Amino acid sequence: MEEADPQYGLLGQMMAQPGQRAELVAILSEGTGEMPGNIAYLIGEDSANPDAIWIVELWDSKEAHAASLNLPSVQDAIKKGRPLIAGFGTRAEFRPVAKAGA
Amino acid sequence: MEEADPQYGLLGQMMAQPGQRAELVAILSEGTGEMPGNIAYLIGEDSANPDAIWIVELWDSKEAHAASLNLPSVQDAIKKGRPLIAGFGTRAEFRPVAKAGA
């Protein structure tokens, strides 16, 4: 299998409503499984803030990411997840330039 | 091959001295290839700040990450890289809870 070569990356912090982090993670995981052009969609629970999560995404291209926002599964996740979101923190776009490890 | 199951994640922004980003990326990539317990070590060029990079790391455990800081290759990279680093931005530890994509 040819090694993926992501050209577009996105990371951001999202704050859930108090006590709703696990539910938000479940909704986001469900809606983001099959997105054309997506190489990685990683969700992590912030270790310092019990309501915060971090999302790190790798994509074939910025366009693939933009297109994913129109997928029914993603639209559904956004609709379900929105009431559980209290706010957003750091957000950054990046160009993946090196990747080591498994 | 069994799917890796990272229990510890770390992400952070690092600012290079002006014009030194590519050199810093090269040094970091070189020194972080073989780190026991490391599942992913991703470096991305910040799209908004020409001197900034983002590093996203996934590890078997927090202890594995701590131990890596004593590896000769990592110590060497830190020594070589330090003069090229102008500062640090956002930093967060997280527990990976979901991962989709390739």
N, CA and C atoms of all chains as a GROMACS GRO file, in nm:
protein
  612
    1MET      N    1   0.087  -0.118   0.000
    1MET     CA    2   0.000   0.000   0.000
    1MET      C    3   0.092   0.124   0.000
    2GLU      N    4   0.072   0.210  -0.092
    2GLU     CA    5   0.155   0.330  -0.107
    2GLU      C    6   0.138   0.420   0.015
    3GLU      N    7   0.248   0.475   0.068
    3GLU     CA    8   0.244   0.563   0.186
    3GLU      C    9   0.163   0.688   0.148
    4ALA      N   10   0.065   0.724   0.235
    4ALA     CA   11  -0.016   0.844   0.208
    4ALA      C   12   0.074   0.967   0.211
    5ASP      N   13   0.039   1.068   0.136
    5ASP     CA   14   0.123   1.189   0.128
    5ASP      C   15   0.033   1.312   0.148
    6PRO      N   16  -0.006   1.338   0.273
    6PRO     CA   17  -0.098   1.447   0.299
    6PRO      C   18  -0.037   1.582   0.263
    7GLN      N   19  -0.115   1.665   0.200
    7GLN     CA   20  -0.068   1.799   0.161
    7GLN      C   21  -0.135   1.909   0.245
    8TYR      N   22  -0.234   1.868   0.325
    8TYR     CA   23  -0.306   1.969   0.402
    8TYR      C   24  -0.336   1.914   0.541
    9GLY      N   25  -0.309   1.994   0.642
    9GLY     CA   26  -0.336   1.953   0.780
    9GLY      C   27  -0.413   2.062   0.853
   10LEU      N   28  -0.488   2.017   0.952
   10LEU     CA   29  -0.570   2.109   1.030
   10LEU      C   30  -0.570   2.060   1.174
   11LEU      N   31  -0.551   2.150   1.268
   11LEU     CA   32  -0.565   2.108   1.408
   11LEU      C   33  -0.642   2.215   1.482
   12GLY      N   34  -0.714   2.175   1.584
   12GLY     CA   35  -0.791   2.274   1.660
   12GLY      C   36  -0.840   2.219   1.792
   13GLN      N   37  -0.865   2.312   1.883
   13GLN     CA   38  -0.919   2.275   2.013
   13GLN      C   39  -1.067   2.310   2.016
   14MET      N   40  -1.147   2.220   2.070
   14MET     CA   41  -1.291   2.242   2.078
   14MET      C   42  -1.332   2.217   2.224
   15MET      N   43  -1.414   2.308   2.279
   15MET     CA   44  -1.462   2.288   2.416
   15MET      C   45  -1.605   2.236   2.413
   16ALA      N   46  -1.627   2.126   2.485
   16ALA     CA   47  -1.764   2.072   2.496
   16ALA      C   48  -1.835   2.141   2.611
   17GLN      N   49  -1.966   2.135   2.608
   17GLN     CA   50  -2.042   2.179   2.726
   17GLN      C   51  -2.000   2.090   2.843
   18PRO      N   52  -2.002   2.143   2.965
   18PRO     CA   53  -1.957   2.063   3.080
   18PRO      C   54  -2.020   1.924   3.084
   19GLY      N   55  -1.936   1.823   3.095
   19GLY     CA   56  -1.986   1.686   3.107
   19GLY      C   57  -2.023   1.621   2.975
   20GLN      N   58  -2.009   1.693   2.864
   20GLN     CA   59  -2.055   1.640   2.734
   20GLN      C   60  -1.941   1.598   2.641
   21ARG      N   61  -1.818   1.596   2.694
   21ARG     CA   62  -1.703   1.566   2.606
   21ARG      C   63  -1.714   1.429   2.540
   22ALA      N   64  -1.743   1.328   2.620
   22ALA     CA   65  -1.746   1.191   2.565
   22ALA      C   66  -1.854   1.179   2.457
   23GLU      N   67  -1.966   1.243   2.480
   23GLU     CA   68  -2.076   1.239   2.381
   23GLU      C   69  -2.032   1.308   2.252
   24LEU      N   70  -1.963   1.421   2.267
   24LEU     CA   71  -1.916   1.495   2.149
   24LEU      C   72  -1.814   1.412   2.071
   25VAL      N   73  -1.725   1.347   2.144
   25VAL     CA   74  -1.625   1.261   2.078
   25VAL      C   75  -1.695   1.150   2.000
   26ALA      N   76  -1.797   1.090   2.061
   26ALA     CA   77  -1.869   0.980   1.994
   26ALA      C   78  -1.935   1.030   1.864
   27ILE      N   79  -1.997   1.147   1.869
   27ILE     CA   80  -2.064   1.202   1.750
   27ILE      C   81  -1.961   1.231   1.641
   28LEU      N   82  -1.849   1.294   1.679
   28LEU     CA   83  -1.746   1.328   1.580
   28LEU      C   84  -1.684   1.202   1.519
   29SER      N   85  -1.663   1.102   1.601
   29SER     CA   86  -1.601   0.978   1.550
   29SER      C   87  -1.694   0.911   1.451
   30GLU      N   88  -1.823   0.911   1.484
   30GLU     CA   89  -1.921   0.844   1.400
   30GLU      C   90  -1.927   0.907   1.261
   31GLY      N   91  -1.926   1.039   1.257
   31GLY     CA   92  -1.952   1.110   1.131
   31GLY      C   93  -1.830   1.125   1.041
   32THR      N   94  -1.713   1.083   1.090
   32THR     CA   95  -1.591   1.117   1.014
   32THR      C   96  -1.514   0.991   0.969
   33GLY      N   97  -1.584   0.881   0.962
   33GLY     CA   98  -1.515   0.757   0.929
   33GLY      C   99  -1.480   0.742   0.781
   34GLU      N  100  -1.574   0.786   0.694
   34GLU     CA  101  -1.554   0.759   0.550
   34GLU      C  102  -1.552   0.892   0.473
   35MET      N  103  -1.443   0.964   0.475
   35MET     CA  104  -1.438   1.095   0.407
   35MET      C  105  -1.332   1.088   0.298
   36PRO      N  106  -1.374   1.095   0.170
   36PRO     CA  107  -1.277   1.088   0.060
   36PRO      C  108  -1.164   1.190   0.076
   37GLY      N  109  -1.041   1.144   0.062
   37GLY     CA  110  -0.926   1.235   0.072
   37GLY      C  111  -0.875   1.253   0.213
   38ASN      N  112  -0.947   1.191   0.310
   38ASN     CA  113  -0.899   1.206   0.447
   38ASN      C  114  -0.796   1.100   0.480
   39ILE      N  115  -0.683   1.140   0.532
   39ILE     CA  116  -0.575   1.046   0.563
   39ILE      C  117  -0.574   1.014   0.712
   40ALA      N  118  -0.607   1.114   0.792
   40ALA     CA  119  -0.615   1.088   0.937
   40ALA      C  120  -0.711   1.188   1.001
   41TYR      N  121  -0.788   1.137   1.095
   41TYR     CA  122  -0.878   1.225   1.174
   41TYR      C  123  -0.865   1.175   1.316
   42LEU      N  124  -0.784   1.250   1.392
   42LEU     CA  125  -0.746   1.206   1.527
   42LEU      C  126  -0.818   1.296   1.629
   43ILE      N  127  -0.880   1.235   1.728
   43ILE     CA  128  -0.942   1.312   1.836
   43ILE      C  129  -0.870   1.277   1.966
   44GLY      N  130  -0.836   1.380   2.044
   44GLY     CA  131  -0.770   1.356   2.172
   44GLY      C  132  -0.837   1.436   2.283
   45GLU      N  133  -0.848   1.375   2.398
   45GLU     CA  134  -0.902   1.447   2.516
   45GLU      C  135  -0.790   1.531   2.576
   46ASP      N  136  -0.812   1.662   2.586
   46ASP     CA  137  -0.712   1.751   2.645
   46ASP      C  138  -0.686   1.705   2.788
   47SER      N  139  -0.559   1.692   2.826
   47SER     CA  140  -0.526   1.640   2.960
   47SER      C  141  -0.542   1.746   3.068
   48ALA      N  142  -0.542   1.873   3.029
   48ALA     CA  143  -0.548   1.980   3.129
   48ALA      C  144  -0.690   2.034   3.146
   49ASN      N  145  -0.772   2.022   3.041
   49ASN     CA  146  -0.907   2.079   3.045
   49ASN      C  147  -1.009   1.968   3.023
   50PRO      N  148  -1.087   1.932   3.127
   50PRO     CA  149  -1.175   1.815   3.119
   50PRO      C  150  -1.289   1.830   3.017
   51ASP      N  151  -1.309   1.952   2.968
   51ASP     CA  152  -1.416   1.970   2.868
   51ASP      C  153  -1.362   1.984   2.726
   52ALA      N  154  -1.228   1.985   2.711
   52ALA     CA  155  -1.169   2.017   2.580
   52ALA      C  156  -1.121   1.893   2.506
   53ILE      N  157  -1.132   1.902   2.374
   53ILE     CA  158  -1.072   1.800   2.288
   53ILE      C  159  -0.985   1.869   2.184
   54TRP      N  160  -0.894   1.792   2.130
   54TRP     CA  161  -0.811   1.838   2.018
   54TRP      C  162  -0.842   1.749   1.899
   55ILE      N  163  -0.853   1.809   1.783
   55ILE     CA  164  -0.874   1.733   1.660
   55ILE      C  165  -0.758   1.763   1.566
   56VAL      N  166  -0.695   1.658   1.516
   56VAL     CA  167  -0.585   1.675   1.420
   56VAL      C  168  -0.626   1.599   1.294
   57GLU      N  169  -0.625   1.670   1.182
   57GLU     CA  170  -0.671   1.610   1.056
   57GLU      C  171  -0.560   1.619   0.951
   58LEU      N  172  -0.548   1.512   0.871
   58LEU     CA  173  -0.455   1.513   0.757
   58LEU      C  174  -0.537   1.480   0.632
   59TRP      N  175  -0.514   1.559   0.526
   59TRP     CA  176  -0.593   1.543   0.404
   59TRP      C  177  -0.504   1.540   0.280
   60ASP      N  178  -0.554   1.477   0.175
   60ASP     CA  179  -0.483   1.481   0.047
   60ASP      C  180  -0.465   1.626   0.004
   61SER      N  181  -0.571   1.707   0.025
   61SER     CA  182  -0.567   1.847  -0.020
   61SER      C  183  -0.665   1.930   0.062
   62LYS      N  184  -0.648   2.062   0.054
   62LYS     CA  185  -0.741   2.154   0.121
   62LYS      C  186  -0.881   2.138   0.060
   63GLU      N  187  -0.884   2.113  -0.069
   63GLU     CA  188  -1.013   2.099  -0.140
   63GLU      C  189  -1.088   1.975  -0.088
   64ALA      N  190  -1.015   1.868  -0.064
   64ALA     CA  191  -1.080   1.744  -0.014
   64ALA      C  192  -1.144   1.773   0.122
   65HIS      N  193  -1.072   1.852   0.204
   65HIS     CA  194  -1.129   1.886   0.334
   65HIS      C  195  -1.256   1.969   0.315
   66ALA      N  196  -1.248   2.071   0.231
   66ALA     CA  197  -1.364   2.158   0.208
   66ALA      C  198  -1.484   2.077   0.160
   67ALA      N  199  -1.458   1.983   0.068
   67ALA     CA  200  -1.567   1.902   0.012
   67ALA      C  201  -1.631   1.815   0.121
   68SER      N  202  -1.551   1.773   0.216
   68SER     CA  203  -1.604   1.681   0.320
   68SER      C  204  -1.713   1.747   0.403
   69LEU      N  205  -1.708   1.879   0.410
   69LEU     CA  206  -1.806   1.950   0.494
   69LEU      C  207  -1.947   1.937   0.436
   70ASN      N  208  -1.956   1.894   0.310
   70ASN     CA  209  -2.089   1.877   0.248
   70ASN      C  210  -2.137   1.732   0.254
   71LEU      N  211  -2.055   1.642   0.306
   71LEU     CA  212  -2.098   1.503   0.314
   71LEU      C  213  -2.215   1.489   0.413
   72PRO      N  214  -2.315   1.410   0.380
   72PRO     CA  215  -2.428   1.392   0.472
   72PRO      C  216  -2.384   1.350   0.612
   73SER      N  217  -2.286   1.259   0.619
   73SER     CA  218  -2.242   1.210   0.752
   73SER      C  219  -2.179   1.323   0.833
   74VAL      N  220  -2.107   1.413   0.763
   74VAL     CA  221  -2.041   1.523   0.834
   74VAL      C  222  -2.144   1.629   0.873
   75GLN      N  223  -2.235   1.657   0.778
   75GLN     CA  224  -2.343   1.752   0.810
   75GLN      C  225  -2.423   1.702   0.931
   76ASP      N  226  -2.448   1.574   0.934
   76ASP     CA  227  -2.525   1.514   1.044
   76ASP      C  228  -2.449   1.529   1.176
   77ALA      N  229  -2.317   1.504   1.170
   77ALA     CA  230  -2.234   1.513   1.292
   77ALA      C  231  -2.231   1.659   1.341
   78ILE      N  232  -2.222   1.752   1.247
   78ILE     CA  233  -2.220   1.894   1.285
   78ILE      C  234  -2.352   1.932   1.352
   79LYS      N  235  -2.463   1.884   1.293
   79LYS     CA  236  -2.595   1.919   1.348
   79LYS      C  237  -2.611   1.861   1.489
   80LYS      N  238  -2.572   1.733   1.504
   80LYS     CA  239  -2.585   1.665   1.635
   80LYS      C  240  -2.488   1.725   1.736
   81GLY      N  241  -2.367   1.757   1.687
   81GLY     CA  242  -2.262   1.801   1.779
   81GLY      C  243  -2.275   1.945   1.825
   82ARG      N  244  -2.335   2.030   1.741
   82ARG     CA  245  -2.335   2.175   1.769
   82ARG      C  246  -2.388   2.208   1.910
   83PRO      N  247  -2.500   2.148   1.955
   83PRO     CA  248  -2.551   2.184   2.089
   83PRO      C  249  -2.455   2.145   2.201
   84LEU      N  250  -2.362   2.055   2.171
   84LEU     CA  251  -2.269   2.008   2.276
   84LEU      C  252  -2.140   2.088   2.276
   85ILE      N  253  -2.126   2.181   2.181
   85ILE     CA  254  -2.002   2.258   2.170
   85ILE      C  255  -2.017   2.391   2.244
   86ALA      N  256  -1.924   2.418   2.335
   86ALA     CA  257  -1.931   2.543   2.412
   86ALA      C  258  -1.842   2.649   2.348
   87GLY      N  259  -1.742   2.606   2.270
   87GLY     CA  260  -1.654   2.706   2.209
   87GLY      C  261  -1.535   2.642   2.141
   88PHE      N  262  -1.453   2.728   2.080
   88PHE     CA  263  -1.335   2.680   2.008
   88PHE      C  264  -1.211   2.752   2.060
   89GLY      N  265  -1.102   2.681   2.060
   89GLY     CA  266  -0.976   2.744   2.104
   89GLY      C  267  -0.882   2.756   1.987
   90THR      N  268  -0.754   2.729   2.011
   90THR     CA  269  -0.651   2.737   1.906
   90THR      C  270  -0.695   2.661   1.782
   91ARG      N  271  -0.667   2.722   1.665
   91ARG     CA  272  -0.694   2.653   1.539
   91ARG      C  273  -0.580   2.684   1.443
   92ALA      N  274  -0.530   2.588   1.371
   92ALA     CA  275  -0.419   2.617   1.278
   92ALA      C  276  -0.426   2.524   1.158
   93GLU      N  277  -0.392   2.578   1.044
   93GLU     CA  278  -0.375   2.498   0.923
   93GLU      C  279  -0.225   2.479   0.904
   94PHE      N  280  -0.187   2.364   0.850
   94PHE     CA  281  -0.044   2.341   0.831
   94PHE      C  282  -0.022   2.250   0.711
   95ARG      N  283   0.102   2.254   0.660
   95ARG     CA  284   0.140   2.165   0.551
   95ARG      C  285   0.230   2.057   0.611
   96PRO      N  286   0.181   1.934   0.613
   96PRO     CA  287   0.263   1.826   0.669
   96PRO      C  288   0.395   1.814   0.592
   97VAL      N  289   0.507   1.818   0.663
   97VAL     CA  290   0.636   1.810   0.593
   97VAL      C  291   0.720   1.690   0.636
   98ALA      N  292   0.686   1.631   0.750
   98ALA     CA  293   0.763   1.514   0.793
   98ALA      C  294   0.675   1.430   0.884
   99LYS      N  295   0.692   1.298   0.870
   99LYS     CA  296   0.612   1.208   0.953
   99LYS      C  297   0.696   1.085   0.984
  100ALA      N  298   0.718   1.059   1.112
  100ALA     CA  299   0.795   0.940   1.151
  100ALA      C  300   0.705   0.855   1.241
  101GLY      N  301   0.753   0.738   1.278
  101GLY     CA  302   0.677   0.650   1.367
  101GLY      C  303   0.595   0.549   1.286
  102ALA      N  304   0.510   0.475   1.356
  102ALA     CA  305   0.435   0.362   1.294
  102ALA      C  306   0.350   0.413   1.180
  103MET      N  307  -0.049  -0.660   1.094
  103MET     CA  308   0.018  -0.580   1.195
  103MET      C  309  -0.091  -0.521   1.286
  104GLU      N  310  -0.075  -0.541   1.413
  104GLU     CA  311  -0.174  -0.494   1.510
  104GLU      C  312  -0.182  -0.340   1.507
  105GLU      N  313  -0.307  -0.286   1.509
  105GLU     CA  314  -0.326  -0.141   1.505
  105GLU      C  315  -0.266  -0.082   1.633
  106ALA      N  316  -0.183   0.025   1.617
  106ALA     CA  317  -0.121   0.089   1.733
  106ALA      C  318  -0.230   0.150   1.820
  107ASP      N  319  -0.207   0.157   1.949
  107ASP     CA  320  -0.308   0.210   2.041
  107ASP      C  321  -0.243   0.314   2.132
  108PRO      N  322  -0.220   0.433   2.078
  108PRO     CA  323  -0.149   0.536   2.155
  108PRO      C  324  -0.228   0.578   2.278
  109GLN      N  325  -0.162   0.590   2.389
  109GLN     CA  326  -0.228   0.634   2.513
  109GLN      C  327  -0.188   0.776   2.553
  110TYR      N  328  -0.090   0.833   2.481
  110TYR     CA  329  -0.042   0.966   2.518
  110TYR      C  330  -0.016   1.046   2.391
  111GLY      N  331  -0.064   1.168   2.388
  111GLY     CA  332  -0.041   1.257   2.274
  111GLY      C  333   0.009   1.392   2.319
  112LEU      N  334   0.083   1.455   2.230
  112LEU     CA  335   0.142   1.585   2.261
  112LEU      C  336   0.139   1.668   2.133
  113LEU      N  337   0.096   1.792   2.143
  113LEU     CA  338   0.106   1.878   2.024
  113LEU      C  339   0.157   2.015   2.070
  114GLY      N  340   0.225   2.082   1.980
  114GLY     CA  341   0.278   2.213   2.018
  114GLY      C  342   0.326   2.292   1.897
  115GLN      N  343   0.326   2.422   1.914
  115GLN     CA  344   0.376   2.512   1.810
  115GLN      C  345   0.515   2.559   1.848
  116MET      N  346   0.603   2.562   1.751
  116MET     CA  347   0.742   2.605   1.774
  116MET      C  348   0.774   2.711   1.669
  117MET      N  349   0.833   2.823   1.712
  117MET     CA  350   0.872   2.927   1.616
  117MET      C  351   1.022   2.918   1.590
  118ALA      N  352   1.059   2.911   1.461
  118ALA     CA  353   1.201   2.910   1.423
  118ALA      C  354   1.250   3.054   1.412
  119GLN      N  355   1.380   3.070   1.419
  119GLN     CA  356   1.438   3.201   1.387
  119GLN      C  357   1.400   3.232   1.241
  120PRO      N  358   1.384   3.359   1.208
  120PRO     CA  359   1.342   3.393   1.071
  120PRO      C  360   1.426   3.323   0.965
  121GLY      N  361   1.361   3.258   0.871
  121GLY     CA  362   1.431   3.193   0.761
  121GLY      C  363   1.491   3.057   0.795
  122GLN      N  364   1.474   3.010   0.920
  122GLN     CA  365   1.538   2.885   0.962
  122GLN      C  366   1.441   2.768   0.976
  123ARG      N  367   1.317   2.788   0.932
  123ARG     CA  368   1.217   2.683   0.954
  123ARG      C  369   1.255   2.550   0.888
  124ALA      N  370   1.294   2.556   0.763
  124ALA     CA  371   1.324   2.432   0.690
  124ALA      C  372   1.442   2.358   0.757
  125GLU      N  373   1.539   2.434   0.801
  125GLU     CA  374   1.656   2.374   0.867
  125GLU      C  375   1.613   2.306   0.998
  126LEU      N  376   1.525   2.374   1.071
  126LEU     CA  377   1.477   2.318   1.198
  126LEU      C  378   1.396   2.189   1.173
  127VAL      N  379   1.314   2.193   1.069
  127VAL     CA  380   1.235   2.073   1.036
  127VAL      C  381   1.330   1.956   1.003
  128ALA      N  382   1.435   1.986   0.928
  128ALA     CA  383   1.530   1.880   0.889
  128ALA      C  384   1.596   1.818   1.013
  129ILE      N  385   1.636   1.904   1.106
  129ILE     CA  386   1.702   1.855   1.228
  129ILE      C  387   1.606   1.770   1.310
  130LEU      N  388   1.484   1.818   1.326
  130LEU     CA  389   1.384   1.744   1.406
  130LEU      C  390   1.349   1.611   1.340
  131SER      N  391   1.339   1.610   1.208
  131SER     CA  392   1.304   1.486   1.138
  131SER      C  393   1.414   1.383   1.154
  132GLU      N  394   1.537   1.431   1.145
  132GLU     CA  395   1.652   1.341   1.153
  132GLU      C  396   1.659   1.272   1.289
  133GLY      N  397   1.637   1.349   1.394
  133GLY     CA  398   1.660   1.297   1.530
  133GLY      C  399   1.545   1.217   1.587
  134THR      N  400   1.434   1.209   1.515
  134THR     CA  401   1.314   1.150   1.577
  134THR      C  402   1.263   1.027   1.502
  135GLY      N  403   1.352   0.966   1.425
  135GLY     CA  404   1.306   0.855   1.342
  135GLY      C  405   1.287   0.725   1.420
  136GLU      N  406   1.377   0.697   1.516
  136GLU     CA  407   1.374   0.566   1.584
  136GLU      C  408   1.355   0.585   1.734
  137MET      N  409   1.237   0.612   1.780
  137MET     CA  410   1.217   0.637   1.924
  137MET      C  411   1.124   0.528   1.978
  138PRO      N  412   1.173   0.440   2.065
  138PRO     CA  413   1.089   0.332   2.121
  138PRO      C  414   0.960   0.388   2.181
  139GLY      N  415   0.848   0.327   2.142
  139GLY     CA  416   0.719   0.369   2.198
  139GLY      C  417   0.654   0.482   2.121
  140ASN      N  418   0.726   0.534   2.019
  140ASN     CA  419   0.665   0.642   1.942
  140ASN      C  420   0.580   0.585   1.830
  141ILE      N  421   0.457   0.632   1.820
  141ILE     CA  422   0.365   0.582   1.718
  141ILE      C  423   0.357   0.678   1.600
  142ALA      N  424   0.365   0.806   1.631
  142ALA     CA  425   0.367   0.906   1.523
  142ALA      C  426   0.438   1.032   1.571
  143TYR      N  427   0.515   1.090   1.478
  143TYR     CA  428   0.582   1.216   1.506
  143TYR      C  429   0.566   1.297   1.378
  144LEU      N  430   0.467   1.387   1.383
  144LEU     CA  431   0.427   1.461   1.263
  144LEU      C  432   0.473   1.605   1.275
  145ILE      N  433   0.536   1.656   1.170
  145ILE     CA  434   0.575   1.798   1.170
  145ILE      C  435   0.500   1.868   1.056
  146GLY      N  436   0.442   1.983   1.085
  146GLY     CA  437   0.372   2.058   0.981
  146GLY      C  438   0.414   2.204   0.981
  147GLU      N  439   0.425   2.260   0.862
  147GLU     CA  440   0.457   2.403   0.850
  147GLU      C  441   0.328   2.484   0.869
  148ASP      N  442   0.327   2.572   0.968
  148ASP     CA  443   0.210   2.656   0.992
  148ASP      C  444   0.179   2.736   0.865
  149SER      N  445   0.055   2.735   0.823
  149SER     CA  446   0.019   2.803   0.696
  149SER      C  447   0.007   2.954   0.713
  150ALA      N  448  -0.010   2.999   0.836
  150ALA     CA  449  -0.030   3.144   0.858
  150ALA      C  450   0.099   3.213   0.901
  151ASN      N  451   0.189   3.137   0.963
  151ASN     CA  452   0.312   3.198   1.015
  151ASN      C  453   0.433   3.130   0.951
  152PRO      N  454   0.506   3.205   0.866
  152PRO     CA  455   0.614   3.142   0.787
  152PRO      C  456   0.731   3.090   0.872
  153ASP      N  457   0.736   3.129   0.999
  153ASP     CA  458   0.846   3.081   1.084
  153ASP      C  459   0.801   2.970   1.178
  154ALA      N  460   0.671   2.936   1.177
  154ALA     CA  461   0.619   2.842   1.278
  154ALA      C  462   0.598   2.702   1.223
  155ILE      N  463   0.617   2.606   1.313
  155ILE     CA  464   0.583   2.467   1.281
  155ILE      C  465   0.494   2.412   1.392
  156TRP      N  466   0.424   2.308   1.358
  156TRP     CA  467   0.344   2.235   1.456
  156TRP      C  468   0.398   2.094   1.462
  157ILE      N  469   0.408   2.042   1.584
  157ILE     CA  470   0.452   1.902   1.602
  157ILE      C  471   0.340   1.828   1.674
  158VAL      N  472   0.301   1.715   1.618
  158VAL     CA  473   0.198   1.631   1.681
  158VAL      C  474   0.261   1.494   1.704
  159GLU      N  475   0.258   1.448   1.828
  159GLU     CA  476   0.324   1.321   1.863
  159GLU      C  477   0.222   1.226   1.926
  160LEU      N  478   0.234   1.098   1.891
  160LEU     CA  479   0.152   0.994   1.954
  160LEU      C  480   0.248   0.889   2.011
  161TRP      N  481   0.222   0.850   2.136
  161TRP     CA  482   0.312   0.758   2.207
  161TRP      C  483   0.235   0.645   2.274
  162ASP      N  484   0.304   0.533   2.293
  162ASP     CA  485   0.244   0.423   2.370
  162ASP      C  486   0.205   0.473   2.508
  163SER      N  487   0.294   0.556   2.567
  163SER     CA  488   0.270   0.606   2.704
  163SER      C  489   0.345   0.736   2.727
  164LYS      N  490   0.307   0.806   2.834
  164LYS     CA  491   0.377   0.929   2.871
  164LYS      C  492   0.522   0.897   2.908
  165GLU      N  493   0.540   0.780   2.969
  165GLU     CA  494   0.674   0.739   3.012
  165GLU      C  495   0.766   0.718   2.890
  166ALA      N  496   0.709   0.659   2.784
  166ALA     CA  497   0.790   0.636   2.663
  166ALA      C  498   0.836   0.770   2.606
  167HIS      N  499   0.746   0.869   2.609
  167HIS     CA  500   0.786   1.001   2.561
  167HIS      C  501   0.897   1.058   2.649
  168ALA      N  502   0.880   1.051   2.780
  168ALA     CA  503   0.982   1.106   2.872
  168ALA      C  504   1.117   1.040   2.848
  169ALA      N  505   1.115   0.907   2.830
  169ALA     CA  506   1.241   0.834   2.810
  169ALA      C  507   1.310   0.877   2.680
  170SER      N  508   1.229   0.913   2.581
  170SER     CA  509   1.288   0.948   2.450
  170SER      C  510   1.378   1.070   2.459
  171LEU      N  511   1.350   1.154   2.558
  171LEU     CA  512   1.428   1.279   2.568
  171LEU      C  513   1.573   1.251   2.606
  172ASN      N  514   1.598   1.128   2.651
  172ASN     CA  515   1.737   1.091   2.686
  172ASN      C  516   1.809   1.016   2.574
  173LEU      N  517   1.740   0.989   2.466
  173LEU     CA  518   1.804   0.920   2.354
  173LEU      C  519   1.913   1.009   2.292
  174PRO      N  520   2.028   0.951   2.259
  174PRO     CA  521   2.135   1.032   2.197
  174PRO      C  522   2.086   1.109   2.074
  175SER      N  523   2.004   1.043   1.991
  175SER     CA  524   1.957   1.109   1.866
  175SER      C  525   1.870   1.230   1.899
  176VAL      N  526   1.790   1.217   2.005
  176VAL     CA  527   1.701   1.328   2.043
  176VAL      C  528   1.783   1.439   2.110
  177GLN      N  529   1.876   1.398   2.197
  177GLN     CA  530   1.963   1.497   2.262
  177GLN      C  531   2.040   1.576   2.156
  178ASP      N  532   2.085   1.505   2.055
  178ASP     CA  533   2.161   1.568   1.947
  178ASP      C  534   2.073   1.668   1.871
  179ALA      N  535   1.949   1.626   1.845
  179ALA     CA  536   1.857   1.713   1.770
  179ALA      C  537   1.825   1.838   1.853
  180ILE      N  538   1.807   1.820   1.982
  180ILE     CA  539   1.777   1.934   2.071
  180ILE      C  540   1.895   2.031   2.068
  181LYS      N  541   2.018   1.976   2.077
  181LYS     CA  542   2.138   2.061   2.080
  181LYS      C  543   2.149   2.139   1.949
  182LYS      N  544   2.134   2.067   1.836
  182LYS     CA  545   2.147   2.131   1.703
  182LYS      C  546   2.032   2.230   1.680
  183GLY      N  547   1.912   2.191   1.725
  183GLY     CA  548   1.793   2.270   1.695
  183GLY      C  549   1.779   2.395   1.780
  184ARG      N  550   1.830   2.390   1.903
  184ARG     CA  551   1.805   2.500   1.999
  184ARG      C  552   1.839   2.638   1.943
  185PRO      N  553   1.955   2.657   1.877
  185PRO     CA  554   1.986   2.792   1.827
  185PRO      C  555   1.889   2.840   1.719
  186LEU      N  556   1.817   2.747   1.659
  186LEU     CA  557   1.726   2.785   1.549
  186LEU      C  558   1.585   2.813   1.602
  187ILE      N  559   1.564   2.790   1.732
  187ILE     CA  560   1.429   2.807   1.789
  187ILE      C  561   1.416   2.947   1.849
  188ALA      N  562   1.315   3.019   1.805
  188ALA     CA  563   1.292   3.156   1.856
  188ALA      C  564   1.191   3.155   1.971
  189GLY      N  565   1.106   3.051   1.977
  189GLY     CA  566   1.008   3.049   2.085
  189GLY      C  567   0.908   2.936   2.068
  190PHE      N  568   0.818   2.928   2.165
  190PHE     CA  569   0.716   2.822   2.164
  190PHE      C  570   0.577   2.885   2.177
  191GLY      N  571   0.482   2.824   2.112
  191GLY     CA  572   0.344   2.874   2.124
  191GLY      C  573   0.260   2.774   2.199
  192THR      N  574   0.137   2.755   2.152
  192THR     CA  575   0.044   2.661   2.214
  192THR      C  576   0.109   2.525   2.237
  193ARG      N  577   0.080   2.464   2.352
  193ARG     CA  578   0.129   2.329   2.381
  193ARG      C  579   0.020   2.255   2.456
  194ALA      N  580  -0.007   2.131   2.420
  194ALA     CA  581  -0.113   2.057   2.490
  194ALA      C  582  -0.080   1.909   2.492
  195GLU      N  583  -0.112   1.847   2.603
  195GLU     CA  584  -0.107   1.701   2.614
  195GLU      C  585  -0.249   1.650   2.598
  196PHE      N  586  -0.262   1.533   2.538
  196PHE     CA  587  -0.397   1.479   2.520
  196PHE      C  588  -0.394   1.327   2.522
  197ARG      N  589  -0.512   1.269   2.546
  197ARG     CA  590  -0.525   1.123   2.540
  197ARG      C  591  -0.600   1.091   2.412
  198PRO      N  592  -0.531   1.027   2.318
  198PRO     CA  593  -0.599   0.992   2.193
  198PRO      C  594  -0.719   0.903   2.220
  199VAL      N  595  -0.836   0.940   2.170
  199VAL     CA  596  -0.956   0.859   2.195
  199VAL      C  597  -1.023   0.807   2.068
  200ALA      N  598  -0.988   0.866   1.956
  200ALA     CA  599  -1.048   0.816   1.831
  200ALA      C  600  -0.954   0.852   1.716
  201LYS      N  601  -0.947   0.758   1.620
  201LYS     CA  602  -0.860   0.783   1.504
  201LYS      C  603  -0.924   0.719   1.382
  202ALA      N  604  -0.952   0.800   1.282
  202ALA     CA  605  -1.009   0.746   1.157
  202ALA      C  606  -0.914   0.780   1.044
  203GLY      N  607  -0.946   0.728   0.925
  203GLY     CA  608  -0.863   0.759   0.808
  203GLY      C  609  -0.759   0.649   0.786
  204ALA      N  610  -0.666   0.676   0.692
  204ALA     CA  611  -0.567   0.574   0.646
  204ALA      C  612  -0.488   0.522   0.764
   0.00000   0.00000   0.00000
